[in-house]
Amino acid sequence: MAQLSPKNSPNRGKPLEYTRNIGISAHIDAGKTTCSERILFYSGTVHKMGEVHEGTAVTDWMEQERERGITITSAAISCNWTNREGGLFKGIEHQINLIDTPGHVDFTAEVERSLRVLDGAVAVFCAVAGVQPQSETVWRQMNKYSVPRIAFINKMDRTGADFYGAVKDIKEKLNGNPHPLYLPIGSEDKLSGLVDLVMMRAYVYDPADPSGVKFNIQDIPADMLDMAKEYRQSLIEGVADFDDVIMEKVLEGAEDSITEEQLRWGIRRATMTRQFVGVIPGSAFKNKGVQMLMDSVVDYLPSPLDVPPIKAFQEGDTDVPTAEVVADDFASPTALAFKLWSDPFVGKLVFIRVYSGTVTKGMTFYNPRTRRTERISRLLLLKADQREDIDAAYSGSICAIIGAKDLITGDTMCDKDHEIRLEPPTFPEPVIAMSIEPKTKSDQEKLSIGLQRLAEEDPTFVVSTNAETGQTLIAGMGELHLDIIRDRLFREFKVEATAGKPQIAYRETITAPADGVGKFVRQSGGRGQYGHAEIKIEPLEKGKHYEFCNEIVGGAIPKEYIKPTEEGIKEAMLNGVIAGYPVVDVKVRLVFGSFHEVDSSEMAFKMAGIFAFKDAMAKAKPILLEPVMKVEVVTPDEYQGDIMGDLNRRRGQIQGMETKNNLCTIKAIVPLETMFGYATDVRSLSSGRASYSMEPSHFEQVPSNVLKQIVEGSAKKAARS
């Protein structure tokens, strides 16, 4: 049993060692929410299982989620779990802070910000489809935030379920190191239980109890014994790479002497390295395997004490964080705001992860971004849309606060005398935009308030105004994303709004270095205006967006005018020279300039920065970039030719195909501009039998014939305005 750490406050409910902060992530429709619902039921948090298809899931509490049967926003739930027979922590109740994340790519920001604050994760896979496109995305996100994980192969009751094929998929497609901890007894409609490879015994569910609460512990079926021994040996050898005790026994040929406890500690250590993934089969919908999954969460996923200290920036740090934050109830309080939510009853809810110290109701905290202090009026423990008031949240806790006015996603809460800044989560750029206008004058103010609130909540939702047309533009990750935004404006903010046709979020960039000169000179009787800046620009590595270097020497431009000049350059980058789209991946060096003792001002140098950038970009061989999507279509074999032909007509490039169980999976990259309305087209091409998924891949240069249409379209819009 784990030794309790002295970092525990005597007032906290569960010791820090017995806390697990986990997320459930997967491709859309792999069964994450059903899995979460079963966890809540078996832990006693709810007394009736919610179902996604009936709109009764606890974690899908938004009206739009229940109507559409999809998860839109990550839901935080706290529940308790006590391991059943065996286990490293047998009989000890653990607090599980669980976040159920969306699977649809349009809501990938929810996964990103959740994984940033979690200590461990459960990756759910469909036993029929194996690794799907969004499975790859969430796996990459887990790697990005160094999150240890276990895998749950769900839907073992479905026709075509293949546990061993899914394990192979994880190894080959995700470059993972999967090792089954349990084997399924039967599959499809004959799934009856699981074989435990650590205890070497079988759990067989009672057919008379469809809830899955009752199961019998039996000997491993005779026809599975050899297979179980083989997989146990493979498990031991896999763990030996990460555990010296197990390795020693393997080298001595004494595997039979490895105790259950030694093997469990070995699996735990291996999982913590993030180089080992334990795999559990089951069917959340048929109530099989979820208890074993939760036992594995407690045994193998880390507590807040098991993860490395969090890196943080101190005042004076630029690119590299130099401070560390450790989980300790007695340390200076430090927390990260990772999500905002506008609640119609209590106002602005801010979800926080407490990394160190103790956060209490009524306390004031310091925000390094705004350089202001704010007060916490209420502290809440979250249970989806239900909330429980608490007086204190200790290190390792995930909770919500009310009362903070200026907190946004990614802000750090700390003590003013111990100012540090945690690294915020990063989010992808929007790929689609549309104009939005209120139907009546009275809706104008409500629309403005609604858009501002929704943009605060969602970092991938951006609101802007087109300087030429005066239109309000909303940008997001896809058609569904913007559709949900419009629906929420109507339901939550009572705004009737009309949306324009979706527009692509094109980008402009440069392909060659160039020089630019900007001069702003105005004389009007009294004091004039004078600003002069000279810059050099060059292409920057893809995805770096922007870099600015001040190379002024000898005071050619006084220090107080450097920042306004950069602000002018940034403003000019919002509207490129080809078709007025934002400019990306450019390095700007400010190399020379001049000023006037009387006439120079911040505004003059800002204008000089704008002119200099426009001048340089026009000479730098600019190109237009369009978002390209990774598309995967799953179709019966007979429609394969029609669907491939259609993708080719959409300027798509086929990347690969594979056939399994008379279903063909076609992978392609296709420009987003050609994919509007694809859901309807793919249904008609396949008599409603094909399905597809799509996620942003990268930006690519627009072909010349398409570029001409885009530039002409931009010119017509400007003329109309």
N, C-alpha and C positions, 0 to 999 in steps of 0.2 A: 504494500500500500504506500502511496506517496506521502512523503514527509510534508507536513503543513509549513508553508513559508511564513517567516516573521513579517512579511509585507501585508498580511491580512489585518484589517481593522476589526476589533472585537464586535463592532456594531453591524457588520455586513451580514446578510442572511446566509448565503452559501460562500464557503472559502473560495478564493481565487482559483485554486487548483481544480475546483469542481465546477468551473464555468466553461462553457463551450460557445464560442461565437461562430456560427456556421451559416453558409448560404447554400441554396439549392439552385443550380444553374443547368441549362440544357437548351437544345434546339426546341423550337416551338412544337407543342403537341407531343413531347416525350413523356409527359406525365408528372411534371414538377409539382404543380398545385395539388393534384390528387395525392401525391406522396406527402406533401406538407399536411394535408387534411388528415391522413392516417396517423401521422406523428402526433397531431393534436389530440386525436381520439385515443390512441393507445397510451398517451401520457396523462390522460384524464383532464386535459384542458377544456375539451368539449365533450359532450355526452352523446352527440349524434354526428355521424360522418357527413360532411358536406360534399356535394358532388358538383363538378364544374358544369356538366351538361344540364344539370337542373337549376343552375344559377344559385346554389346554396353554399358555395365554398366560402369559408371564413376569410381566407387570405385574398380572395377576389371580391372585395367589398364595394368597389365603385360600380355604379349602375352600368357604365359602358362595359366593364369586365364581365358582369353577369349576363348582359344581353348578348355579347359576342363570344363568350366562352373562352376568352384569352386573358392573360395577365398583362396589365398595362403599367402598373406601378409596383415597385418592390414593397412587400408588406413585411413588417417586423413583428415577430411573435416571441413571447417568452413562455417557456414551459419547463417542467421538471421531468427528469428521467432517472430511474434507478435500474441498474443492470440486473438481469434476471440471474440465471445460473452461471457460475464461473465469472470470468472477466477480471480485469485488474482492479476494479473498484466495486466489487460485489457488495450489494446492499447499500451503497452510498448514493444518496440523491444528488444529481447534478442539475444545475440550471443551464438550459439550452436557450440561447438567444438565436432565433432562426430567422433568416431573411429569404423569402420566396421571391425569386426574380423573374422578370418576363423572358420569354424565349424569342419573341419577334424582334427582328433586327432593328426595326424602327425605334425600339425602346432600349437600345443597347447601353445608353447612358445609365440606366437603372442598374444594370449588371456591373458596369465599370465602377460606379461610386460605392456599390455594396461590397464588391471584392476588395476595395481599398481599405475598408475598416474591419474586415473579417479575418479570423485566425485560421479557419479551415473551410473546406467546401465539399459538397456532395455533387459530383457530376452525374447527371441522369442521362442514360442512353436508351433508345428504343431497341428492344431485342430483335425486331424485324429489320429495321432500317440501319442499325449500327451507328457509325459516326456520320452525322449529317453536317451541312455547311455551318449552321450556327453552333454546333458542337465544337467545331474547330475554333470559332471565334471566342467562345467562352473559355476554352482551354488555353488559348493564347493570353486572354485576360488574366487567368489564374497564374500563368507563368510570369506575366508582367509584374504582378504584385506578390510573387513568391508565396502563393497560397498552397499549403499541403492539402491533398484531396483523397477521397475514396470514390469509387465508381459504383453506381447502382444500375444494373441492367434491368430495366423495367419492361412491362408488357410481355412477360414470359408466357402469358396465357393466350397471346394472339397467334393466329395461324401464320406459320412461317417463322416463328420465334427461333433464334439460333444464338444461344448464350456464348458458345465457343467462337462463333463467327464474329460476334460483337467484341469479344476480348481481343481477337486477332486484329480487328479494325483499330482498336485503341493503340495497339502496338505499332501497326504499319502506318496508319494515317495521322496519328497524333504524336508518333515517336515516344509513346509512353512505355512504362515498364509495368504492365498489369499482371497481377497474380490473384487468381480466385481465392477468396477466404471461405467461400461456400460453393457447393455445386447444386444445381437444380435437380430435384427428383422428378423426372418427366418434364414435358413442356406442352405448350398449346393447351388443349382442354384436359390433358392428363397431368398437368402440374399439381403435385400433391405435397411437396415439402422441400426441405433443403438439407444437404449434408454439410456438417460443420467440420472443416479440415483441421481446425486447431484441437477440438475435443474428440474428433473422430467418432461422431455419432450423428444420428439423423433426427430431424424435427419433421414430423408428419402431421399436417393439419387435419383437424376433425371435420369431416364432411357435414356433420350435423350442426356445426357452428360457422355459418358463412362470414361472421365478423372477423374470423381469424384470431380471436383471443385465445381459444383453446387449441393446443397441439400436443401431440404425444412425443416423448423422447424415446427413440428406439435404436436398435443396432442398424448399421448401414446396410441397405438391401444387398443381398449376395451378389446380384448382377452389377453392382456399382463399386464393390469393395476394391477391386484391382485398380479401377480408375481413380478412386479416392486416394489410395496409397500413392499412386503416381503423381497426382496433383499436390498431395501433401509434401512429397519429396521435392517437387519443383518449388513449392512455397518456401521450404526450409533453405534450399539453395539460393533462392532469391533474397531471403532475409540475411543470409550469411555474409553477403557483400557489405552489409551495413552494421553488423553486430559481431563483436569479437568472440563472445561466448559461444554463439551458434557456429561461427566459422571454425573455432577450435574443435568442436564436436564433429562437424562435418569432415574435417581433415583426419580426425581419428577414426572415422567410420562409425561413430557412436550416436547416430541420429536418433535411435530408439530411446536414448537416455535424456533427450531434450524434454524438459517438463513443459506443461501447458503454460505456466507463468513465464518461463524463459522465452517461449515462442511469441507470446503476446507482447512482452517488452521489446523483443526484436522487431516485430511488425510495427510497433509504435515508433521506435527509433528510425526504422527505415522510412516510414511515412513522413516523419518530420524533415527528412532530407529533401523531400519533394522529388526524389528519383525513384520512388516506389509507389505503386497504386494498388491498394487492396480492392477486390471486385466482389460484389454481392449480387446474386440474381434475385428476381422477385416479380410480383405483380401488385402494384399499389391498388389498382382497381379491384382485384380479387382478394385483397387483404392478406397477401403472402410476402414474407421477407422484410417487412418494414421494421419489425421488432429487432431482427438481426442487424439491420442497417443502423438503428439507433444504438444498439450495444457497441457496434464498431465505431460510431461517432465518439462515444464516451471513451472507449479504450484506446483509439488510435489517432484521433485528431487532437491538436494541441490546445492547452489552456492558454490564457493570456501570458502566463509565466514562461511557457515553453517557446514562444516565438522570440526572435532576436529583438533587442531594443530598437525602437523606432528612431530613424534619423530625423533631425530637426535643424532648422536654420536659426542661428543667433544673429543679433544685430551686427552688421559688418560682413556677414557671409554673402557671397555672390552666387557662384554656381554650385559649390559643394557644401552640404550641411556638415556642421562640426559638432553639434550637440546630440545627445542621446536621451530618449525618454523611456523609462522602464516602468513596468506595471508595479506600482507600490502605493497602497492606500495613504501612506503618510508623506508622500512626496508632494511637491508643488502641483496644484491641479492643472492638467493640460487635456484638452479635448478637441476633436475635429468635427465641424459641422459638415455632414455629408449629404444632407437632403432637406429640402424645404417643402412644406405642404400648407396650402391655404385651407383651413378648416372653417366651415360656415358657422360653427358654434363658438370656437375658442380663438379664432384668428390664425395668426402665423405660427405653425408648429415647426420647430427646427430639430431634426434628428441628429443626435450627437453620439460619438464613440468616445468614452472617457479612457484615455491612455494612461494617465497617472493621477494620483491624488484622489480627493473626494470632492464632488460637486454637490452643493446643497441648495435647497430651496431658499430664495431670498438673498443669495450671495451675489456679489458683483464680480465681473470678469473683465479682462482687457482683450481687445481685438487689435492685433498688430497691424492689420490692413488699414483700418479706419483711424487707429491711434486713439480710440475712445473706450471708455468703460460702459458696460451695460449690466442690467440687473435681471436675474432669473426670478420671475414671479411664481412660476409653477414648474414642477418636475414630474414627468409622467413615464410610467412603464407601459410599453406598447403591446397591445394584443389585437393587431390589425386595426379595425375601426373602434375597438374598445380601449379605454385608457384607465389606468389606475394611478392615482396620485401617490407619490412617494416623497420622503423628506430628503433623501440623499442617494447619490449614485456613486459607486466606488470604481476604482480602476478596473478596466475590462468590461464595464457595463455599456450597453447600447440602450439609449432612452431618448426622450424628447423634452425640449424645454419650451416654455411660453414666456414672452416678455421681451425677447431680443428683437430690436427693431432693424438694425443694420447688418445682421449676419447674412451671408450668402454662402452657397455651396463652396466648400474648400477653405473656409475661414477657420483660423485657430482661436480657441478660447484658452487664455492663460492668466497667470498672475502678473500684475504690472511690474512687480519687482523681479520677476523671473521671465522676461520676455523672450519667447521662442516662437518659431513658425513652423508648423508641420507641412510637409509637401502635400498639396491638394491632388485629388484625382484629375486625370486628363481626359478630355472628351473629343470625339471626332467632329469634323466640320459638317455643317448641314449640306445636303446635296440637292435639295428641292425647295423652291419658293413659290409663293402665290400672293397676289394682292388681296386685301380684305377691306371692305368698306361697311360702315353701319347702314342699316336700311333707313333709319330716320335720324334727324338731328339730335333727338333726345338720347339716342343710343351711343353718340360719339364719346361722351365722357365715360360711360360704363365700359365701352370697348377699350378705351385707353387704360383704364384701371385693370380690367381683366387681362389684357395682354401683358401689362407690366408684372402682375402677380404670377402669371403662367411662365413668363420668361425667367423670373426669379427662381421658380421651382425647378425648371428644366434647362440645364446648361446647353442642350443641343437644339433648343428652340430660340430663334433669334428674331427680334422685331427691329425693323429699320424703316426709314422713309426715303423714297426715291427722290433725290434732289431735283430731278428734271420734271417729274410728273406730279410730285406731291403725294403719291399713293403710299399707303401703309403696306409694307411687305412683311410677310411672315415666312420664316425658313425653318426647315426641319429635316428629319432623316428619311422621310418617305411619305407617300400619299396617305397611308393609314395614320401616321403620326399627326399630320396636319388635319385630317378628318376628325381625330379625337380632340384636338385643340378646339376646333370649331364647335364640336358637340359640347365640350365643357364650357365654352363661352356662353352658349345658349342655356345650358342647365344650371350652371353655378352662378353666372353673372347676369343672366337674363338679358343677353344681348342678341338681337336679331342682326346677323351680318351676312353679306354677300361676298363670296370668294371668287376670284378670277381663275382663269385657267392656270394649272400648275406650270411653273417656269423652272428651267434647269439652273442650278447654281454654278454657272461657268466660272472659271478663273483665268486670269491672264498671267503670263510670266515672260521672262526674257531668255534669249539664247546666246547673247554675246555681251561682253563688257562695253560700257559707253560712258562718256563724260556728259555732264549737264550743268548749265549755268542758269541761275535764277536771280533776276534783279527786280526789286519793287521800288520804284521811285515816283513820288508824287509831290508836286509843289502847288500850294494853293494859298498864296498870300502870307498866311501865318506859318506856323511850324509845319514842315513837310514830313514825308515818310521816306525812309531809306533802309533797304535791306539787300544784301548781296551775298549769295552762297554759291559755292561750286562743289559739285559732288562727282564721285565715280561710282558706278553700279556694276555689279557682276552677278551671274547666276549663282544661286545657292543650292545646296543638296536638296533633293526632293523631300518635302515634309518639314523642312526647317523654317519655312514661312518668311522670316525676316530677321535681319541682323544689322545693327547700326554701329559704326565705328567713328568716333570723334578723333580726327587726325589733324586738327587745327594746332598750329604752333605759332609762337610769337604774338599771340593775342589778336590775330587777324579778325576773329569774331570773339567778342567778350563772352565769358562763361554764361552770363545770364541770358544770352541769345541762342545758346546751343540747343536747349530743350525746345523752345518755340520752333526752331528750324526743323528739329526731328518731328515735332507734332505736325508741321506742314507736310513733311515727307509722308508720314503715316496717313494723313488725310488724302493726299494725292493718290496713295495706293488703293484707296477704296473704289476709285473709278479709273480703270486702265484706259489706254489710248486706242485700243482696237474696237471694243464695243461697250466700254464703260463698266466692265466687271472688275471685282477686286483683284489686286495683284499679289502673287505669292512667290515665295522662294527667291528672294532678292536680297543681296548684301549691299548696303549703302555705306560709302565712306565719305564723310564730310572733310574736304581737303583744303579749301581756301574760301576766302570771302573778304568783305570789307564793311565798315560801318561809319556812321556819321555821329559825331559827339552829341549833336542836338536832335537831328531828325530820326535817328534809329529808334525802333521800338520792338516789342515782342511781336506785335501784329505784322510789322513790316518783314521781320525775319521768317515768320510763319508763311507769309505769302511767297517769300523768296524760296523757301523749301518746296512749296507746291510747284512753282514754276521750274525749279531746277530738276525735280523728279520727272515732270512731264517732258521736259526737254531731253533728258537722258534716256528715258524709256522709249521715246520715238526713234532713237538711233540704235537701240539695243536688240534689234530684230525680235520684236515681241511676237508671241504666239498665244492662241486661245486654247485653253484646256477644258475638257468635258469630263464629268464623273462617269466612270465605267463600273458596272456592277458584276459581281460574281453570281451567276445564275445556275441553279441546279433544278432540273425537271425530272420527275419520276413518272414514267408513263408505261402502260402496257406495250409490249413489243410491236404490236401492229400499227401503232401511231408514231413510231420512232422517226420514220422518214419525213412525215408531214411536219413534225415539231422541229426537226433539225433544219428543214428547208425554211421554215418560218423564222428561226433564229438567225439563219444566214441573211435573210431579207432585212433583218433588223440590224445589220452590220455586226452581227455577233461572230465570235471566233470559238469554234468547238474545241474544248481543252481535253475532253476524254469521255469515254462511255464505259459502263459496266452493266452486266445483266445478272440478275439474281431473282429466282422464283418467278420467271416470266415477266419481270419488271425491268425496264431499262432506265438507268440513271444517266442523264446527259448533263455534262458540266460544260459551261461556256462563260465567256466574258462578253458582255453586251453593253453598249452605251445606254445610259439611263434615258436619254432623249427618245429612244425608240421603244421604251418599255411601258409607257403609259397605256392603261387598258389591257395589259397582257393577261390579267386574271380571267377576263371574259374570253379573250382569244384562245387561250390554252384549253379552256373548257370546251369551246365549240370544236376545236381541232381534234379533241380526244373523246368526244361524246361525254364529257364531264368526268372522265376517269383519270386524268393526269393531275398532278399537283406540282407546285414549284415553290422555291424559296429564293430570295434575292438579298444580297448584302453589298454595301460599298466595297470596292476593291482598290481602285486608284484613279488618278486623273491622267488623261492621255490627250495628245494634241488633236484638235478637231481637223478632219479632212478639209481640203480647200473648197470642195463643192458645198459642204455643209456650212463652212465658215461664211461664205458669201451670203447665204440665207439669213444667218444670225445677225451679221452686220447690217443687212438691209432692214431686218425686223427692228433692230435697235434704233436705226435712223428714223423709221416710220413712227415709232413710239415717241421719240424726241420731237418730231415735227407736230404730232397731234397735241403734245403738251404745250 
